[in-house]
Amino acid sequence: MSQEYDSKLQVATREKLRAFNSLRGREVQTGEFWDVVVMTAVDESQREVYELQISEKVQRKELPLGPHYKVFSDPPGAKIGNGGSTLYALQQLNDLYGKTLSTLRIILIHAGGWSQRLPSASALGKIFTALPLGNPLYQMLELKLAMYVDFPRHMKPGVLVTCADDIEIYSISEDESVRFDKPGFTALAHPSPLSIGTTHGVFVLLSHENSSNYSEMQNTSCVRYLHKPSIQKMRESGAVCQRQSGCFSLSDTEFVYTDSTYYIDSDMAKSLLNLLKELGPLEVEIDAYGDFLQALGPEATVDYTKNTANVSKKESSLVEIRQRIFNGLKGTPLNVILLNNSKFYHIGTISEYLFHLTQDVILRQELGLLTSAFSIHSCDGSSGGCVMFSVLDSSCSVGAGSVVEYCKLGAGVSVGKGSIVSSCCISAGLSVPDGVFIHSLCVSYEQQAKYVTVFFGINDDLKHGVESPAFMEELKLSGFSLSECLSLWGMKNEALNFSGDPSHCSLWNACLFPVCSDQQSSFSMSVEMLQAVLNGSTFTLPQDTKLMSMQESLECKRLQEMLKFRRTLYDDIIQLKQGK
């Protein structure tokens, strides 16, 4: 039975891709697609980055034409989370469209943030992460829009809220459709192992359907929503379901329904706008899932507002703001669409990105992922690597489990196993070690365009911080302490600077990476430093070399030059393909 549902999933997914491809580059009719596609950005700088890339996509006819593509940035000041971004995006939509807003079908994609767990997406945005699929090449934006391509036709005016770094695939019967036509909130739900439930939102349903009523899609109500609950909490709350034989391809006997995407109707959107007015300027992080959905359903209680276990920054006013949100939303229904034959994929970390693009056979079959996409690359697909939007000399090699994106590789360049190489221009004969992340950025230094190539181990924790440089032994780069690395580079510990907040020293803000005059020399110097660490050899930086952190590189990135490099690659690939 599971094979049958796997086959249905693959067929349904390919059909959605086909449907979206038929819309790319042509004017869409009213009701055929979204009226407005909104992305959120963390600040004005990121908004500019996103708008430029959207503009290029529209010009190259990579997106459906006709919808309004909008990017809204969070207001300056405190971090407000994706819940705050939702409220401010609704406010900006209301300012733009006024009364017309209640007639529009809108998708709101949360794409803000610095992507510290997938730093190749930090400069240009995780919603623009490349995927080995489609012609023209897909990025996460296209895949999100493709997987939801059926939704606008069966949706009353309102807003679908989703995130930039996950993929939901599903199948339903031919006579069914996912309909967003009920008042309040309507969420999609996916059967998941209990372990997945501990890191997601979990629905406590009105009733558990028995096997005789089983179908690929069911509409029901949620009495209570749990945010990242313990397994014990799931059991106590009645969230745990028993798997019926032959239902779907989940192997676990017990499972829970977890969240992904939700819809609010136009009246609910107005209610949230009124709530923002009551809250006033936001100074705390609000979660669009935990802080909104936990207030919904007849069994919701105010207790969760005091639980700050999953909060990155504990502000004294957070509990009060949560309680006001709860009071504003309580009594609102939470409708749930159970997608019984569905899967949820998260692609927000280095390890997830590598696994799904190079090793995940099932996702490869479902989406039709390629080993070489929109690239000049002599590859038979047997190496187990993935190459996207790149030009590789025919003598290059890419190791198993590695991803090469937006790169130009000279003769004889070799990429080791399990590595990510992003936005690099690599001179002939150089080698990338196994298990590393390496990424080039164009930066502004002394009012000139310079280049920085950052490097980390695949498993390095860029967020982990210590309170002062005195504790840098605790920070590990490819398994070696920063003290060991500095010693191999002929530097003293006190010579290492950290950008930004002096009370939080991490790999993210450690000034480790040399500023160079061009892209090739930037890569060459950084890879020499990296190989010295991995081999236990020494490397001496040229005198007076300026060093930057990843954080600093992003703050002074030169967007136009980075996009120009991609445009040059694009033109080269088109020209070389036509010349074949």
N, C-alpha and C positions, 0 to 999 in steps of 0.2 A: 504493500500500500504506500509506503513512504516513497518508493521509486516513482509511483504514479504522481504523487504531489510534487516531487522534485521536478518532474517533467513539466507539470502544469506551471510551476513557478518560472521555469526557463522560457517556456513559450510566451507566457504573459509578459515577462520582462522584455523579451525581444520585440514584442508587439508595441510596447510603450516606446521603446527606442525608435522603432520604425515610424510611429505616429509623430514623435517629436521631430525626427529628421525631415518629415514632410512639411513641417512648419518653418524650418530654419531658412532664413533669407527671403521669406515671402510675407506679404501683408496678410495679417490674420483678420478674420471677421469677428464682429462683436459676439461674445459668448463662446468663441472657439478656443480662447486662451485667456490668460490673466489680463485684466485691464491695467493693473499696475504691478510691477515687480520691484519690491523695496529691499535694499540691503542696509544693514546698520554698520556704522564704522565707529571706532573708539574715539577718534578726534578728527579735526579738519584736515590734517595731513593725510590720514588714511582715507578720508572721503575723496580727496583729490586723486589719490592712487586708484581707487575703485572706479571713479567716474571716467578717468582716462581709458582704463581697460574696457569698460562697458562701451564707450564710444567707438573704440577700435573694433570690438566684436560686432557692433551694429554695422559699421562701415564695411567689414569683411563678410557681412551676411551670415554670421555664425549663430545669430539669435533670430527668433520670430520678429517681424517688423510690425509696428503699430502700437504695441503696449508702451506705456510710460515706464522707463527704467529710472528709478530714483535711489539715491544714496543719502542717508541721513546720519549725521554724526551726533554722538552724545554731546551734551553741553560741557564746556570746560569746567574743571574742578574735580570733585570727588568721583571715584568709580561708582557707577550706578547699577551694574549688572545687566543681564539681558531682560530682566523685568522692567527696570528703569528705561532701558532702550525701547522696549515695547511701548511704554506709555508716551515717551517723547516722540517716537515715530508716529503714533496715532495723532498726537498734537500737530505735528508738521503736516501730516496728511490732511487734517481738518483745516489747517491754515491754507493749504493749497487748493483743496477741492470744495470746501464749505458743504452746502447741502447735498451736492453731487456725491459726496463720500458714501452716503447710504445706498447708492446704486451700484457701487463698484465691487468687483471681485479682485481681491488683493492677496498676494503672497508676500510675507514678511520674513526675510532670511537673516538670522542673527550671524553676522560675519565679522564683528568687531573683535579686538584683542590682538595680542602680539604673537600668538602661536608659539609659545616657548617650548612646547613639546614636539613641534614639527617646524623647526626654524627655517627650513627652505621656503615656508609660506609666510614668514614674518614680514618681509619687505613689501610684497605685492598682494598678500591676503590669502587665507586658506580657501576662500570661495573660488579663487583662481588657481587652485592646485590642479596640476595636469593629471589626466587619466589616459591610459593607452587604449583609446576607443574613439571611433567616429572619424569622419572626414567632412569638414575640418575637425581637428582634434578637440575632444571634449575636455572641459575643466569641470570642477565640482558643480559650478553653476548650471551648466548644461545638463548634468546628470540629475541634479535636484529637479529641474524643470521637466525633464523627461519622465522621471518616476511618478510625477504628479500630473502628467499631461491630461489625464481623464477628469481631474477634479473640477476645473472651472465649469464644465458643461453640466455638472450635477450639484451645483452649489448656489445657494442664495447669496446675495451681496453680503460681504463680510471679509474677515481677514484670516488667512491660514498662517500660523506661526510655526517656524521651523528653524533648524540650526544648519550651519555651513559644513559641518564635518561628519555628517552621518548619511547613510543611504538606507532607505526602506524599500524592500521589494516584496511583492505580494501577488497572489492570484485569487480570483473570485470566479464564480460561475458566469457563463455567458449572459444569463438573464438577470444578473445582479449588477449594481453599481454602487460605489462609495458615494453616499449622498450627505452633503452638509446642508441640511435644511431645517434644523431644529433650533429653538431659541437657546441662549446661554452658550456654554462651551460644549464642543464635541471633540473627543480625542481618539486618535488611533491607538490600538492596543495590540501587542504582539506576544504570543506565548514564548516564555523564556525560562531557562533554568533558575532556581532560587538564588544561585550565586550571582547571576546577572542582576536580579532584583535588588541586591544590596547596594548597587551603584547607580540605580535608575529610580524612576517613579513607578509605583506599583498600585494597581487598581483593585479595590475591594468591590466586587460586583454585586448587583441586586440579587442575582440568582446564578447558580452554576448550571448551565445547560447540560442535559444528559446526552448520551451518545446517539439516541434515536433522532434528536433534533439537530445533529451536527451538520454544519455546512461550513464552507470556506470563509464566509463572512456572517457575523451576527450583530444585530443592534441591541444594545441593552443600556442599563444605567449603572452608574457608579455611586455607591453610598458613601465611600470615603477613599481618599487618595493618600498613599504613604510615600514620603520622599526619602529615598535611600535607607529603607528600613533594615533592621537585623532580621535574620531568618526567624528568630523567635517572635518578633513583632508581626511578621507576615502570618505566622501560624495563629497567633492570638487574635488577629484581626479578621481571620477568615479569608485571607487573600489567596491561600494555597489551593490549587485545583488538582484533581486527579486526572491523569491522562487516560482517555478512553482508547481502547485498542483500535488501530487502523485509522485514527483521526488525522494526524499529520506527522511530519517527519522529525518531530522533537523526540529524542530517545528517553528523556527523563520520565519517570513514573509520576512525579509531582512537578508542577510548574506554576508560574505566576504570569499575569498579564502586565507587561511593562509599557512605558510611554514612549512617544517619539515626537509626534506632531499634533497640534490641535487647532481647532477653528473656533472663532467667535463671530456671532452674527452681528449685523450693523447696530442693533440696539445695545448689545453688550459692549461694542466698541465705544458707544456714547457714554455708557456707564463708567468705563475705564477712564475716559477723558474727564468726566466729572470727578472721579476719584483722584486723578492727578491734581486737579484744581484744589481739592480739599487737602491733599498732602503738602502742597507747596513745593518749592525747590528741593529736589532730592539730594541728600548728603550721604546716603548709605547704599549698599549693594542689595538689589532686589532680584530674586530669582523668578524668571517667567514661568517656571514649573512649580518649584517648591512653595513659593509665596502666593501664587495665584490658585493653583489647583488644590492645595491642601485646605483652602477655605470653602471648597465646593462639596456638594452632596449632603444628604440629610443627616449623616452621622459625623460630619466634620466638627471638630472641637477646637477651641482656641489654644490648646496645650502646646501645639507645635511652635507657636510664635516665640516661646522661650528657649527652644532648642537651637543653640548656635554651634553645634558640633561640626557642621559642614560649611561653616562660614570662614572665608579666608581672612577677613578683617572684622573683628568684633567691635562695632560701634555701640555706644551707650543708647543711642536713639533707635537702634534696629528693632528691638522688641516692640516699642510703641508704634513704629511705622507698620510692622507686621500686623499688630492688633487692629490698627485702623483699616488695613487692607481686608483683614478677615471680616470685620464688621460691615465693610462696604460690599463684600461679595457673598456673605453667608446667605444660604437659601437659594443660590443660583444652581440650576441643574447641571450635572456633568454627564452628558451622554457619551457612550463609548461604542466605537465600532471595532468589534473583535475581528482581526485579520488572522484567522486560524492557520492559514498557509502563508506565512510571511517570515521575513528575516530582517534583522536590524544589524547593519554594519557600521562600526565607528572607524573613521579614518583620520584621527586627530593627533596621533603620535607617530614617531619615527618607526617603532616596531610594527604598529598596525599598518602603516603605509607600505613598508617593505613586504610584510606577510601577504597582504591582500593583492598587491600588484605582481608578486613574483612566485608565491607558493600556494595561494588559495585556489586550488583546482576548481572548487565548486563555484566560487564567484566568477572565475574566468569563464566557466561554461554559461553561467546565468547572464552575464553581461556581454560575452564575446570579447573579452580583453585580449589584446595583442602583446607579443613580445617586442615588437618594433612598430611604433606608431608615428606617422608624419616625420620620418627621419631618413637620412641617408646612412644606411648601416647594413653591411654584409653579414647577415645573421640568419642561421637556419632554425632558430628558436630552441635549439637543444641546450644552450648554455644555462638557461634558467634565469637570465637577467632580463631587464626591461629597459628599453630605450625610447624616449619620447622627445619630439621637437628638437632633434640634435643632428649634427653632421659629424660622422666618424669616418676617419680614413679606413680603407678596407683592411689595413693591417692591425687595427685595434682589436682588443679583446675585452669583454665584460663578463665578470665572474658570476657564478650562480647566486641568485638572491639579491643582486644589486640593481639599483635604479639610476639611470643617467637621464637627466632632463635639462633642456635648454642649454646644451653644451656644444662646444666645438673641440674635437679631439684630433691632434696631429698624428702623424705616422708612428706606429709602434706603441702607442699609449695603451697601458693595461690598467683595468679596474679590477680590484680584488673582489672577494666574495662578501656578500651582505653589507654593502656600502651604499650611500647616497651621494651622488655627485650632481650638483645643481648650479646652473648659471656660470659655468667655468669655461675658460678658454685655455686649453692645455697644450703646451709645446711638445714636439715630437720626443718620443722615448721615455717620457715620465711614467711613473707608476703610482696608482692609488692603493694604499694598503687595504687589507680586509677589515671589515667591521667599523668603518669610520663614516662620519658625515662631514662633507666639505662643500662650501657654498661661497660664491664670490658676490660682492656687492660693490656698486660704484658709490663713492662718498664725496662730499665736499670738504676739502682740507686746504686751508689758506686760500680760499676762493677759487680753487682749481679742482677739476675732476680727478680723483685718485681712486685706487682700488684696494679693497680689503677682502681677504679670503679667510673665513672662519672655519675652524675644524674642531670636532668633538668626537668622542667615541659614541657608537650607536646607543649604548645603554647609559650614557652620562645623564645626570639629573641637573638640568640647567636652572631649575627653580630653587634647589636646595641652597640655603644660605647660612653663613655664620655671621656673628655680630661684629667681627673686626678682622683685619688682615692677620692678626696674631694667630688665628685659628685656621689659616689656609690649608694646613695639613689635612683637614677634613674634606676639602674640596678635591674631587678626583677627576682627572682628565684622562680618558682611556685607561682607567684603572691605576693611574699614577697620581700621587699628590702634587699639588701645584708647586710645592717646594722642590720636589724631585725634578719636575719639568724645568723650573727656572734654573736649577743647578746645571742641567744639561745644556741650557741655552746661554750659560755664562752670565746669568743675572743673579743678583742678590734679592732675597725676599722683600726687603724694604723698597726695592726699585719698582715693585708691582703696584700699580694704581688700580682702583676700582671706581668706575663712573657712577654717578647718581647717588643714591642713598648710602651714606657711609656706614650705617648700622646694619646693612644687609649686603654682605659680600658673597657673590656667587659666580659660577662660570658665565652666567649671563652678562654680568657687568665687570668681569675681570678684563683689564686691558692687556690682552695677550697677542693680538694679531697685527702684523706689520702693515703700514700704509705704503703702498707702492704706486709707481707712476702709470703702470698699465696692467691689464688683466692677466696676461701671461706671467709676468714676473711676480705678481701677487700670488698666483697659484703656486709657482715654483718655490718661492720662499716659504710659504705656509706648509707645503708638503714636506720640505726639508726639515722644518721644525717638528712636524708630526712624526716623521720617520726617525728622527733623533730620539724622541721619547720612546717610541715602540722598540727601537733597536738598542737603547741604552748607550747611544753614541753622543757626541757633542756637536753643537752647531752654534756658531757665533753670529749674532745679528750685526749687520753693518752699523758703524757708529752713527749716533743721532737718529736711529730709526724711530719714527713715531709709532706707538702701539695704541690700538683702539679695542674697545670691547664690542660685543654683539649689540648691546644696548645703544652705545654711542654711534655705531655704524648706522643703525636704523634712524637715529635722531638726525643725522646729517646725510642721509641717503640722497642720491641724485636720481630721481625717478625717471626723468626723460632719457638719460643715458642708458638706464637699465632696460627700459622699453625699446630704445633704439637697437640695443644688442639683440633683443628678441625679434624685432622687425627685420634686421639684417639676416638672422638665421632663417626666418620665414621666407624671405626672398631667395636666399641661397638654396633652400630645400626645394622650393617651387621650380627654380631654374634648373637645378641638377636633375630633378625628376622628369622635367620636360625634355632634357637632353638625352635621357636614356633611350 
